[in-house]
Amino acid sequence: MSAVAEFEEGYVSSGATAARAPGPVGGPGAWRGIDMARRKDEWIYTLSGAEVTELDDAMRQTRDREILTIGRDAFVLPKLGAVLDDMRHELLQGRGFVVIRGIPVSSYDTEESARVYWGLGKYFGNARAQNGKGHVLGHVCDLGARYDAFKNPGKTRIYQTKVRQLFHTDGVDMVSLMCLQKSKSGGESSISSSVYVHDEMWRRDQDLWAAMYEPFWRDRRGEVPDGKKPYYPSAMFHFHEGLLSTTFSRDYAESCDRFPELPPMSDRQNAALDLADSITEHPDTRLDMEFEPGDVQLLHNHQILHARNDFEDWPEVSRKRHLLRLWLSPDDGRPLPDSFLERYLGTEIGNRGGISVPGMELNVPLEPV
């Protein structure tokens, strides 16, 4: 038996295959973009002057501490904290996304913006490493590198380029972005409800829907945890304790073609992904939004797919598109099945997800690297 066959057999026998939902899941997470676009007041929260003052005060009171050491208890938000707790509940139990608007980033330098964003993020979860460099605060901007997952795996991540990002989920419970500077044009964010996509696939083709519950090979893109292979099997849909959780990344499945020992995706798997893409990308399904400086977007990865348009940047370095990013694992997150173990490296609530490679140390870079 080949090493890959043994690995597949062990994966299946461990009980890590994904259980299926009995049918459509529904609920508040099964929304359509065409409806949410008419209800912006439900998911855009504009900070009041008093709330901005609370953030500013908390930032200045923690100025003498390293960002990595600042916890929620130190970043005191007397009234805004309760509002953020309600938002976290909506993210985890409701529609799965929110946009906070009005952080005065134009009045801050990069470190001050990072401190405000970090402190706000502590009200949503514990920061997890976003790459093999151990960055727990990421910089989303064009570093001038050409994205090529096949020839340069693990060296260039797509968020470091101007290239369009296809719909996907990140390897953590929650992902957040804060806009410091917009691009000259393009770069709009798009999100879709993976719950709606799941339910619509069931209505259209139950065989292809079932294929999404079966393992696809996924590429680790060179960021390989200790003792692991450079690829792993994982379903796209997972149903556990009455909850649907999605881990969707078509390009990470397709780039497994670079491993000659792995079988190619089947026609059925490709057809299932084609159907998922056609639903996700439909203008009635997806919700498009443009970031303004000071906007913070938070997404629950288990029920939200996200994408980004390509963009044209400003020629001046000081004006280039620049977003900060957090990957977060909340202490009150949902239970996850064993089918998440290869991707999340654990299922302990509040301590799972992110990237882990040998020798990595967590750090908070204040400049894009």
ZAMARGU-4260 file (C-alpha; in steps of 0.2 Angstrom, whole numbers, plus 5000, padded with zeros to 4 digits):
<rodrens>
0) 5000/5000/5000 | 5007/5017/4995 | 5010/5030/5009 | 4996/5041/5002 | 4984/5026/5002
5) 4989/5022/5020 | 4986/5040/5025 | 4969/5040/5017 | 4964/5024/5025 | 4970/5031/5042
10) 4960/5047/5039 | 4944/5037/5035 | 4946/5024/5049 | 4949/5038/5062 | 4931/5044/5060
15) 4937/5061/5053 | 4926/5060/5038 | 4913/5073/5038 | 4895/5069/5043 | 4881/5076/5032
20) 4867/5087/5036 | 4850/5079/5033 | 4846/5092/5020 | 4845/5111/5019 | 4851/5119/5035
25) 4842/5136/5034 | 4842/5149/5048 | 4849/5167/5050 | 4865/5161/5041 | 4857/5156/5025
30) 4855/5174/5018 | 4857/5181/5000 | 4867/5196/4995 | 4852/5204/4986 | 4843/5204/5002
35) 4857/5210/5013 | 4861/5224/5001 | 4845/5232/5005 | 4847/5230/5024 | 4864/5238/5027
40) 4859/5246/5044 | 4858/5228/5050 | 4877/5224/5047 | 4886/5241/5046 | 4889/5249/5063
45) 4895/5267/5063 | 4905/5271/5079 | 4899/5286/5089 | 4911/5300/5095 | 4910/5293/5112
50) 4915/5275/5106 | 4929/5282/5096 | 4936/5291/5112 | 4935/5274/5121 | 4946/5266/5108
55) 4958/5281/5108 | 4959/5281/5127 | 4962/5262/5128 | 4976/5263/5114 | 4985/5277/5124
60) 4983/5268/5140 | 4992/5253/5133 | 5005/5262/5123 | 5019/5256/5135 | 5015/5238/5132
65) 5021/5226/5118 | 5005/5223/5107 | 5007/5205/5108 | 5005/5206/5127 | 4989/5216/5127
70) 4974/5206/5132 | 4955/5211/5133 | 4957/5215/5151 | 4970/5228/5148 | 4961/5236/5133
75) 4946/5243/5143 | 4931/5249/5133 | 4918/5253/5146 | 4902/5254/5135 | 4909/5249/5118
80) 4914/5232/5125 | 4896/5226/5127 | 4892/5232/5110 | 4906/5221/5103 | 4901/5206/5113
85) 4884/5208/5105 | 4892/5208/5088 | 4902/5193/5092 | 4886/5184/5096 | 4879/5189/5079
90) 4894/5183/5070 | 4894/5166/5079 | 4875/5163/5080 | 4867/5174/5067 | 4871/5180/5049
95) 4890/5178/5052 | 4897/5195/5047 | 4898/5213/5052 | 4907/5229/5047 | 4912/5242/5060
100) 4914/5260/5052 | 4923/5275/5059 | 4940/5272/5067 | 4950/5288/5063 | 4965/5279/5055
105) 4970/5295/5046 | 4974/5302/5064 | 4985/5288/5069 | 5001/5281/5063 | 5003/5263/5058
110) 5007/5257/5076 | 4993/5267/5084 | 4981/5259/5071 | 4988/5242/5075 | 4985/5245/5093
115) 4967/5250/5091 | 4964/5236/5079 | 4973/5223/5090 | 4963/5229/5106 | 4946/5228/5097
120) 4950/5211/5090 | 4953/5204/5108 | 4934/5206/5110 | 4931/5194/5097 | 4944/5180/5099
125) 4962/5175/5102 | 4974/5179/5088 | 4982/5165/5078 | 4997/5165/5066 | 4993/5169/5048
130) 5008/5162/5040 | 5024/5153/5043 | 5033/5168/5049 | 5022/5168/5064 | 5013/5185/5060
135) 4997/5187/5071 | 4994/5204/5064 | 4995/5203/5045 | 4997/5217/5032 | 4986/5214/5016
140) 4995/5224/5002 | 5004/5222/4986 | 5022/5217/4988 | 5025/5216/4970 | 5027/5198/4969
145) 5019/5187/4955 | 5007/5175/4962 | 5010/5157/4956 | 5005/5143/4968 | 5012/5130/4957
150) 5030/5136/4954 | 5032/5146/4970 | 5021/5137/4984 | 5023/5145/5001 | 5034/5159/4995
155) 5020/5171/4989 | 5002/5172/4997 | 4989/5179/4986 | 4985/5193/4999 | 5002/5200/4995
160) 4997/5204/4977 | 4985/5213/4966 | 4977/5197/4959 | 4959/5193/4961 | 4955/5181/4976
165) 4942/5168/4972 | 4929/5164/4985 | 4937/5154/5000 | 4937/5152/5018 | 4953/5155/5029
170) 4960/5141/5041 | 4953/5149/5057 | 4936/5152/5065 | 4935/5171/5061 | 4945/5183/5050
175) 4945/5202/5051 | 4951/5216/5040 | 4954/5234/5044 | 4956/5247/5030 | 4970/5259/5032
180) 4971/5265/5014 | 4960/5261/4998 | 4967/5257/4981 | 4965/5269/4966 | 4952/5257/4959
185) 4945/5240/4962 | 4949/5228/4977 | 4931/5227/4982 | 4926/5213/4995 | 4913/5200/4991
190) 4905/5188/5003 | 4893/5174/5001 | 4884/5163/5014 | 4891/5146/5013 | 4875/5140/5022
195) 4864/5146/5007 | 4876/5139/4995 | 4875/5122/5004 | 4856/5122/5004 | 4855/5128/4986
200) 4867/5114/4980 | 4855/5101/4989 | 4840/5108/4980 | 4849/5107/4963 | 4859/5091/4963
205) 4860/5080/4979 | 4874/5069/4972 | 4886/5084/4969 | 4880/5091/4986 | 4886/5074/4994
210) 4903/5075/4985 | 4906/5091/4995 | 4906/5081/5011 | 4919/5069/5004 | 4938/5073/5006
215) 4947/5083/4993 | 4966/5084/4994 | 4972/5101/5000 | 4989/5109/4997 | 4998/5117/5012
220) 5008/5128/5000 | 5024/5125/5009 | 5018/5129/5026 | 5019/5112/5034 | 5017/5108/5052
225) 5029/5097/5061 | 5026/5079/5057 | 5013/5083/5043 | 5013/5080/5024 | 5013/5095/5012
230) 4995/5091/5008 | 4980/5084/5018 | 4962/5078/5014 | 4947/5088/5020 | 4929/5089/5015
235) 4922/5106/5010 | 4906/5104/5020 | 4905/5097/5038 | 4890/5095/5049 | 4892/5093/5068
240) 4880/5095/5082 | 4867/5103/5071 | 4879/5115/5063 | 4886/5117/5046 | 4904/5122/5045
245) 4912/5125/5028 | 4931/5124/5023 | 4931/5130/5005 | 4947/5133/4995 | 4946/5127/4977
250) 4963/5134/4972 | 4971/5124/4986 | 4963/5108/4980 | 4968/5112/4962 | 4986/5115/4966
255) 4988/5098/4973 | 4991/5093/4955 | 5009/5097/4958 | 5011/5082/4969 | 5013/5067/4957
260) 5009/5054/4970 | 4991/5061/4973 | 4976/5057/4962 | 4969/5071/4951 | 4952/5077/4956
265) 4938/5067/4949 | 4925/5073/4936 | 4912/5073/4950 | 4923/5083/4962 | 4926/5096/4948
270) 4907/5096/4944 | 4903/5099/4962 | 4915/5114/4964 | 4908/5121/4947 | 4891/5121/4954
275) 4896/5128/4971 | 4906/5142/4961 | 4891/5146/4950 | 4880/5148/4966 | 4892/5158/4976
280) 4897/5170/4962 | 4879/5174/4957 | 4875/5192/4959 | 4859/5187/4969 | 4870/5176/4981
285) 4885/5187/4984 | 4886/5203/4994 | 4899/5216/4987 | 4906/5230/4998 | 4919/5243/4996
290) 4930/5247/5011 | 4933/5265/5017 | 4948/5269/5028 | 4944/5265/5046 | 4932/5251/5041
295) 4933/5234/5050 | 4926/5219/5042 | 4923/5203/5053 | 4918/5186/5045 | 4914/5169/5053
300) 4923/5157/5042 | 4912/5143/5046 | 4898/5151/5037 | 4905/5165/5026 | 4915/5163/5010
305) 4925/5179/5005 | 4933/5185/4989 | 4942/5201/4983 | 4943/5209/4966 | 4959/5213/4958
310) 4964/5231/4959 | 4975/5246/4953 | 4986/5254/4966 | 4992/5272/4968 | 5010/5275/4962
315) 5015/5284/4978 | 5020/5272/4992 | 5011/5282/5005 | 4994/5280/4996 | 4995/5261/4991
320) 4981/5250/4997 | 4984/5244/5014 | 4974/5233/5026 | 4978/5225/5042 | 4972/5207/5046
325) 4968/5196/5061 | 4964/5178/5062 | 4954/5175/5078 | 4948/5160/5088 | 4934/5165/5100
330) 4932/5157/5117 | 4914/5154/5114 | 4916/5147/5096 | 4906/5132/5090 | 4911/5114/5092
335) 4920/5107/5077 | 4921/5088/5072 | 4937/5078/5070 | 4937/5081/5051 | 4944/5098/5055
340) 4960/5091/5063 | 4971/5091/5048 | 4967/5109/5044 | 4965/5117/5061 | 4978/5106/5070
345) 4965/5104/5085 | 4947/5107/5089 | 4949/5115/5106 | 4938/5130/5107 | 4948/5146/5108
350) 4964/5138/5103 | 4963/5131/5086 | 4967/5136/5068 | 4980/5146/5060 | 4997/5141/5053
355) 5010/5132/5063 | 5028/5127/5056 | 5043/5121/5066 | 5053/5135/5074 | 5040/5148/5072
360) 5038/5162/5084 | 5023/5173/5086 | 5026/5192/5082 | 5017/5208/5077 | 5026/5216/5062
365) 5021/5235/5060 | 5027/5235/5042 | 5022/5224/5027 | 5035/5210/5026
</rodrens>
